[in-house]
Amino acid sequence: MASRFRIGTALLGATAALAFSALPAHADVTITPDRGGSEQGHRVWLKVLDKDNVEVPKDEPTSVIKLRITDDENRSNVFAYCVELPTPLLDDDILKEVDWEKHPGKNTKFTGENPGKVLWILNRSYPNKSVKEVKDEFPIKDLNKEDIIAATQAALWHFSDDAKLDVNNKKNDPQVVELYKTFLAKATPEAAPKPTLTITPESKEGVPGTPIGPFEVKTTADEVKLTGNLPAGVTVVGKDGKPLDVQQKSDGLSIKGTEKISEFSVIVPTGTPDGQATFKLSAQADIAVGRLFVAHNKSSDNVAQSLVVAQPQKAKVEKEAKATWKAGTGPTQPTTTTTTATTTTTPETTTPTTSTTPANPAPGGGEDDLASTGASILWPLLGGLVLVGAGVGALFVVRRNKAGA
């Protein structure tokens, strides 16, 4: 299988560059508001903290928000709840997928165990579960869809903004209050969901003869296709160091199975000229329940809306990575330094004695004990004598030839 991969890379190099030129550098999953399909819940009356950390009453509408997946060829939708007390969300705002720790709220509680508790609620509420399934798990008399949406949103705001449902306010539906209390009492943190598709790092540099990587891949997809612009001889290996199990296709190299590419490295043979290998990973992956999407309002960089996915949905996603290598100059050869010979004159004789070895430095050093940083003057002098001798010899030969003539 490794040999098939090497053969495939040689063929791929001629075509992959054209494919990459037509693609954006990063095709992240992005979503935009779809005003027509949101489902409304009951209005809720809350107690929230103001800017002075004083609890004040506040009422808010609730809904399951419908969003359009902008990178999906099928133009499908995904549903989400708010995990930041409402801030402006414009029709042309674009929300991008981020990890939980990148929630932008300044006063957020969306840290620690709280995101995991939010996920626990989402996994047991509408629309991830049908209304019937929710009622079966939480047998509350006369519970309906509007109650579930309202109770779910109020509970999420509790874990994202420290908001509290005013359980004594008669305007709140009693079914909403009961389900809200149940959510808060039973919620236990669940592990963060996998991102739709990420590759870390997006670029890495190395030298031939040493694996370049690792590149870590995380995704919800069952199959990820890897295409690459690989010079001949360059291969890709998995976490175990073995060439990946690949299939040559007309549009690239396909690697089956998420676990097989949880991590990969690039092997560049010793002696390969400086170059690079560009990869594109693409997948039809799930936007998992609990993934966070954030939008920055265009009128103010400080205003953001954060939504959390409430029902999984497929989306086409692509990521790129690049490995570069430079052979370098290799080990440097030792540099021969000619040290100026030291001439020592003794009192016993007027003839200077020339030493061909450097004099030992005096202990403790001094201004005269400087390292020699230039070439010896002896060599230019000898070179000059040789040139003079050669000139004299040539003149002698010329005169002799003339005399013979």
Secondary structure per residue as TSV (DSSP state, phi and psi in degrees):
chain	resnum	aa	ss	phi	psi
A	1	M	-	360.0	-33.8
A	2	A	H	-63.2	-38.5
A	3	S	H	-66.5	-36.6
A	4	R	H	-62.1	-37.1
A	5	F	H	-65.4	-43.3
A	6	R	H	-65.2	-40.0
A	7	I	H	-64.3	-41.6
A	8	G	H	-63.6	-37.7
A	9	T	H	-65.9	-35.0
A	10	A	H	-64.6	-39.1
A	11	L	H	-73.0	-34.5
A	12	L	H	-70.3	-32.7
A	13	G	H	-56.6	-31.3
A	14	A	H	-76.5	-22.0
A	15	T	H	-112.1	-25.8
A	16	A	H	-65.3	-33.5
A	17	A	H	-60.2	-37.2
A	18	L	H	-65.9	-39.0
A	19	A	H	-66.3	-41.2
A	20	F	H	-67.4	-33.3
A	21	S	H	-65.6	-20.2
A	22	A	T	-94.4	-1.8
A	23	L	S	-110.6	148.7
A	24	P	-	-67.7	155.8
A	25	A	S	-62.7	-36.7
A	26	H	-	-137.3	116.6
A	27	A	B	-104.1	72.1
A	28	D	-	-71.2	159.8
A	29	V	-	-73.9	122.8
A	30	T	E	-128.7	148.3
A	31	I	E	-133.1	153.0
A	32	T	E	-130.6	156.8
A	33	P	E	-61.6	142.5
A	34	D	-	-126.5	94.3
A	35	R	G	-65.1	-22.9
A	36	G	G	-76.9	-17.9
A	37	G	G	-115.4	7.6
A	38	S	-	-68.5	147.9
A	39	E	E	-111.3	128.6
A	40	Q	E	-88.4	144.1
A	41	G	-	-111.9	-175.0
A	42	H	-	-70.6	153.9
A	43	R	-	-71.7	146.1
A	44	V	E	-124.6	150.1
A	45	W	E	-109.2	121.5
A	46	L	E	-116.4	169.2
A	47	K	E	-118.5	120.2
A	48	V	E	-126.2	162.5
A	49	L	E	-91.6	130.4
A	50	D	-	-84.3	-172.7
A	51	K	T	-63.8	-20.9
A	52	D	T	-96.3	11.9
A	53	N	S	65.5	30.7
A	54	V	-	-105.7	136.1
A	55	E	E	-76.0	126.0
A	56	V	E	-132.9	154.9
A	57	P	E	-76.4	149.2
A	58	K	E	-156.7	136.2
A	59	D	E	-114.7	144.6
A	60	E	E	-141.9	144.9
A	61	P	-	-75.8	158.2
A	62	T	-	-127.9	153.0
A	63	S	E	-166.6	160.0
A	64	V	E	-92.1	118.1
A	65	I	E	-87.5	130.0
A	66	K	E	-92.1	131.3
A	67	L	E	-127.7	148.5
A	68	R	E	-98.9	131.5
A	69	I	E	-82.8	109.8
A	70	T	T	-77.3	-23.0
A	71	D	T	-96.1	5.0
A	72	D	-	-90.8	128.7
A	73	E	T	-62.2	-29.3
A	74	N	T	-88.5	1.2
A	75	R	-	52.2	47.9
A	76	S	-	-86.4	177.4
A	77	N	E	-124.0	160.1
A	78	V	E	-133.3	148.2
A	79	F	E	-107.1	145.9
A	80	A	E	-147.8	159.1
A	81	Y	E	-111.5	161.5
A	82	C	E	-84.1	136.0
A	83	V	S	-124.1	39.0
A	84	E	S	-161.9	123.8
A	85	L	S	-48.9	136.0
A	86	P	-	-43.6	129.3
A	87	T	-	-127.7	163.3
A	88	P	-	-57.8	134.3
A	89	L	-	-130.3	107.9
A	90	L	-	-85.9	159.5
A	91	D	T	-61.7	-30.2
A	92	D	T	-100.8	10.3
A	93	D	-	-68.1	141.8
A	94	I	-	-111.8	125.9
A	95	L	E	-100.8	134.2
A	96	K	E	-117.2	147.4
A	97	E	E	-71.1	132.0
A	98	V	E	-139.5	164.8
A	99	D	-	-77.6	161.9
A	100	W	G	-55.5	-39.5
A	101	E	G	-69.5	-7.1
A	102	K	G	-99.1	16.6
A	103	H	-	-58.1	129.4
A	104	P	-	-86.4	-9.0
A	105	G	-	-60.4	133.0
A	106	K	T	-73.4	-34.7
A	107	N	T	-109.1	25.5
A	108	T	-	-73.2	150.0
A	109	K	-	-103.7	11.4
A	110	F	-	-77.5	60.1
A	111	T	S	-142.3	173.4
A	112	G	T	60.4	-129.0
A	113	E	T	-82.4	-13.2
A	114	N	H	-62.2	-43.9
A	115	P	H	-59.0	-37.2
A	116	G	H	-66.7	-31.7
A	117	K	H	-72.9	-36.2
A	118	V	H	-58.8	-44.4
A	119	L	H	-63.1	-38.8
A	120	W	H	-58.8	-43.7
A	121	I	H	-66.9	-45.9
A	122	L	H	-59.6	-37.6
A	123	N	T	-69.6	-11.4
A	124	R	T	-122.9	14.0
A	125	S	S	-127.0	177.0
A	126	Y	T	-80.3	139.1
A	127	P	T	-97.6	3.4
A	128	N	T	-63.7	-32.5
A	129	K	S	-114.0	149.9
A	130	S	-	-70.2	162.6
A	131	V	H	-57.6	-41.0
A	132	K	H	-62.1	-42.6
A	133	E	H	-64.7	-38.5
A	134	V	H	-65.1	-43.4
A	135	K	H	-66.3	-33.1
A	136	D	H	-67.6	-39.0
A	137	E	H	-78.4	-32.7
A	138	F	S	-124.3	83.8
A	139	P	-	-72.8	80.7
A	140	I	-	-105.7	128.2
A	141	K	T	-60.7	133.2
A	142	D	T	64.6	20.7
A	143	L	-	-68.6	131.0
A	144	N	-	-129.0	-179.1
A	145	K	H	-61.3	-42.2
A	146	E	H	-63.1	-36.6
A	147	D	H	-63.8	-44.4
A	148	I	H	-63.6	-46.1
A	149	I	H	-61.0	-44.5
A	150	A	H	-66.0	-45.9
A	151	A	H	-64.8	-39.8
A	152	T	H	-63.5	-48.1
A	153	Q	H	-64.1	-41.2
A	154	A	H	-63.0	-40.9
A	155	A	H	-66.0	-39.3
A	156	L	H	-65.8	-39.8
A	157	W	H	-64.3	-29.7
A	158	H	H	-62.6	-42.9
A	159	F	H	-85.3	-11.8
A	160	S	H	-106.5	-28.3
A	161	D	H	-132.4	5.1
A	162	D	-	63.1	24.6
A	163	A	-	-77.7	149.9
A	164	K	E	-125.5	133.4
A	165	L	E	-68.9	130.1
A	166	D	-	-76.8	90.9
A	167	V	T	-69.6	-14.3
A	168	N	T	-95.9	-4.0
A	169	N	-	-81.9	119.3
A	170	K	T	-67.1	-12.6
A	171	K	T	-73.6	-21.1
A	172	N	S	-78.4	131.9
A	173	D	-	-60.1	133.3
A	174	P	H	-60.4	-34.1
A	175	Q	H	-66.1	-36.1
A	176	V	H	-63.6	-45.7
A	177	V	H	-61.3	-44.4
A	178	E	H	-66.2	-43.9
A	179	L	H	-68.7	-37.8
A	180	Y	H	-58.6	-48.0
A	181	K	H	-61.4	-38.3
A	182	T	H	-65.1	-44.0
A	183	F	H	-58.2	-48.3
A	184	L	H	-65.9	-35.3
A	185	A	H	-74.2	-34.8
A	186	K	H	-99.4	-17.9
A	187	A	-	-60.0	127.3
A	188	T	-	-126.7	144.3
A	189	P	-	-66.2	137.1
A	190	E	-	-114.1	155.3
A	191	A	-	-64.1	146.3
A	192	A	-	-58.9	137.1
A	193	P	-	-70.4	156.7
A	194	K	-	-67.6	146.3
A	195	P	-	-67.0	158.9
A	196	T	S	-57.9	-49.3
A	197	L	E	-167.3	123.0
A	198	T	E	-136.8	153.3
A	199	I	E	-135.3	128.6
A	200	T	E	-133.1	128.0
A	201	P	-	-78.3	172.8
A	202	E	S	-85.1	-15.2
A	203	S	E	-152.5	149.0
A	204	K	E	-152.3	144.8
A	205	E	E	-118.5	145.4
A	206	G	E	-153.6	-162.6
A	207	V	-	-128.4	149.8
A	208	P	T	-56.8	145.5
A	209	G	T	92.1	-11.9
A	210	T	S	-126.5	131.6
A	211	P	-	-55.0	135.6
A	212	I	E	-100.4	117.6
A	213	G	E	148.2	-159.3
A	214	P	E	-82.0	155.7
A	215	F	E	-101.4	124.0
A	216	E	E	-98.0	130.7
A	217	V	E	-115.1	129.7
A	218	K	E	-126.6	134.5
A	219	T	E	-162.8	160.2
A	220	T	S	-95.1	-2.3
A	221	A	-	-76.0	149.3
A	222	D	S	-81.3	-24.5
A	223	E	E	-141.4	133.1
A	224	V	E	-121.9	130.6
A	225	K	E	-96.8	128.7
A	226	L	E	-109.2	120.9
A	227	T	E	-116.2	150.4
A	228	G	E	-152.5	150.3
A	229	N	E	-101.6	90.6
A	230	L	-	-113.2	125.4
A	231	P	-	-62.3	155.1
A	232	A	T	-55.9	135.5
A	233	G	T	92.5	-19.4
A	234	V	-	-81.7	131.8
A	235	T	E	-125.7	167.6
A	236	V	E	-120.8	131.9
A	237	V	E	-121.2	155.5
A	238	G	E	-83.6	-169.5
A	239	K	T	-61.2	-30.8
A	240	D	T	-84.1	0.1
A	241	G	S	86.5	-0.3
A	242	K	S	-93.7	146.8
A	243	P	B	-55.4	138.8
A	244	L	-	-66.8	147.9
A	245	D	-	-77.2	102.4
A	246	V	E	-120.4	160.3
A	247	Q	E	-124.3	127.0
A	248	Q	E	-76.5	125.9
A	249	K	E	-126.3	167.3
A	250	S	T	-64.5	-27.4
A	251	D	T	-107.3	15.2
A	252	G	E	142.4	-166.4
A	253	L	E	-101.9	127.6
A	254	S	E	-106.6	131.0
A	255	I	E	-114.7	123.5
A	256	K	E	-87.6	140.5
A	257	G	-	89.5	125.3
A	258	T	T	-62.5	-42.8
A	259	E	G	-64.1	-28.6
A	260	K	G	-68.0	-22.9
A	261	I	G	-122.7	33.2
A	262	S	S	-65.2	-20.8
A	263	E	E	-159.2	138.4
A	264	F	E	-146.7	158.8
A	265	S	E	-133.2	162.1
A	266	V	E	-106.4	129.8
A	267	I	E	-106.2	118.1
A	268	V	-	-113.5	118.0
A	269	P	-	-60.6	149.0
A	270	T	T	-59.2	136.6
A	271	G	T	94.5	-6.6
A	272	T	-	-68.3	132.8
A	273	P	-	-61.2	160.2
A	274	D	S	-52.6	139.4
A	275	G	E	-176.3	-163.5
A	276	Q	E	-152.9	158.7
A	277	A	E	-125.5	126.8
A	278	T	E	-108.2	135.2
A	279	F	E	-121.2	149.2
A	280	K	E	-130.0	125.7
A	281	L	E	-105.1	129.4
A	282	S	E	-133.7	148.4
A	283	A	E	-157.6	155.7
A	284	Q	E	-100.9	96.4
A	285	A	E	-116.1	163.2
A	286	D	E	-84.9	132.7
A	287	I	E	-80.0	107.7
A	288	A	-	-74.5	151.6
A	289	V	T	-58.7	133.9
A	290	G	T	96.2	-9.9
A	291	R	-	-70.7	142.2
A	292	L	E	-97.9	135.6
A	293	F	E	-123.3	135.0
A	294	V	E	-125.8	137.0
A	295	A	E	-122.2	136.6
A	296	H	E	-102.0	122.7
A	297	N	-	-63.8	132.5
A	298	K	T	-66.8	-20.8
A	299	S	T	-81.5	-14.9
A	300	S	-	-157.5	124.0
A	301	D	T	-68.3	-17.1
A	302	N	T	-89.4	-5.7
A	303	V	-	-105.5	129.1
A	304	A	E	-140.2	155.5
A	305	Q	E	-120.6	133.7
A	306	S	E	-119.4	126.8
A	307	L	E	-124.2	149.5
A	308	V	E	-120.7	133.7
A	309	V	E	-66.1	131.3
A	310	A	-	-107.2	-8.5
A	311	Q	S	-153.8	129.9
A	312	P	-	-65.1	149.2
A	313	Q	E	-150.3	142.8
A	314	K	E	-74.0	146.5
A	315	A	E	-151.9	144.5
A	316	K	E	-83.0	128.0
A	317	V	E	-138.9	145.2
A	318	E	E	-135.9	143.9
A	319	K	E	-136.3	150.4
A	320	E	E	-119.7	151.3
A	321	A	E	-143.6	159.8
A	322	K	E	-141.8	135.1
A	323	A	E	-114.5	129.3
A	324	T	E	-122.5	152.7
A	325	W	E	-143.2	149.1
A	326	K	-	-132.7	129.0
A	327	A	-	-68.8	-29.0
A	328	G	-	75.0	-170.0
A	329	T	-	-96.7	-4.4
A	330	G	-	75.7	-178.6
A	331	P	S	-61.7	134.9
A	332	T	-	-77.7	143.6
A	333	Q	-	-76.8	148.8
A	334	P	-	-59.2	138.3
A	335	T	-	-93.6	124.7
A	336	T	-	-85.8	121.5
A	337	T	-	-110.8	123.8
A	338	T	-	-86.9	123.1
A	339	T	-	-96.5	136.2
A	340	T	-	-62.8	128.0
A	341	A	-	-66.4	145.0
A	342	T	-	-97.8	126.8
A	343	T	E	-96.3	122.1
A	344	T	E	-113.6	125.1
A	345	T	-	-106.6	124.6
A	346	T	-	-102.0	156.5
A	347	P	T	-66.3	-25.5
A	348	E	T	-73.0	-18.6
A	349	T	-	-144.5	153.1
A	350	T	S	-94.0	-0.6
A	351	T	S	-93.4	121.4
A	352	P	-	-69.4	139.8
A	353	T	E	-101.6	121.7
A	354	T	E	-92.8	122.8
A	355	S	-	-97.5	137.7
A	356	T	S	-93.7	0.9
A	357	T	S	-118.1	149.8
A	358	P	-	-62.7	143.8
A	359	A	-	-73.5	145.7
A	360	N	-	-69.1	138.0
A	361	P	-	-67.6	149.0
A	362	A	-	-71.3	143.7
A	363	P	T	-57.7	141.1
A	364	G	T	86.0	-16.6
A	365	G	-	72.4	176.8
A	366	G	-	177.2	179.2
A	367	E	T	-62.9	-26.6
A	368	D	T	-86.1	-7.8
A	369	D	-	-94.0	51.6
A	370	L	-	-90.4	145.0
A	371	A	-	-67.4	143.7
A	372	S	-	-76.9	119.2
A	373	T	-	-110.8	0.8
A	374	G	S	-118.6	169.9
A	375	A	-	-77.5	153.1
A	376	S	-	-65.8	143.5
A	377	I	T	-72.9	-16.8
A	378	L	H	-60.1	-40.6
A	379	W	H	-69.4	-44.4
A	380	P	H	-60.0	-35.8
A	381	L	H	-64.5	-46.7
A	382	L	H	-62.5	-41.0
A	383	G	H	-60.5	-39.9
A	384	G	H	-65.2	-40.7
A	385	L	H	-62.3	-40.6
A	386	V	H	-62.1	-43.9
A	387	L	H	-64.3	-40.1
A	388	V	H	-63.0	-43.6
A	389	G	H	-61.8	-40.2
A	390	A	H	-65.0	-38.5
A	391	G	H	-65.7	-42.1
A	392	V	H	-63.1	-42.9
A	393	G	H	-62.1	-41.0
A	394	A	H	-65.6	-40.7
A	395	L	H	-63.2	-38.6
A	396	F	H	-63.7	-42.4
A	397	V	H	-64.4	-41.2
A	398	V	H	-63.4	-45.0
A	399	R	H	-64.4	-37.6
A	400	R	H	-65.4	-40.1
A	401	N	H	-64.4	-40.3
A	402	K	H	-64.4	-39.3
A	403	A	H	-64.4	-37.8
A	404	G	H	-68.7	-28.8
A	405	A	-	-69.6	360.0
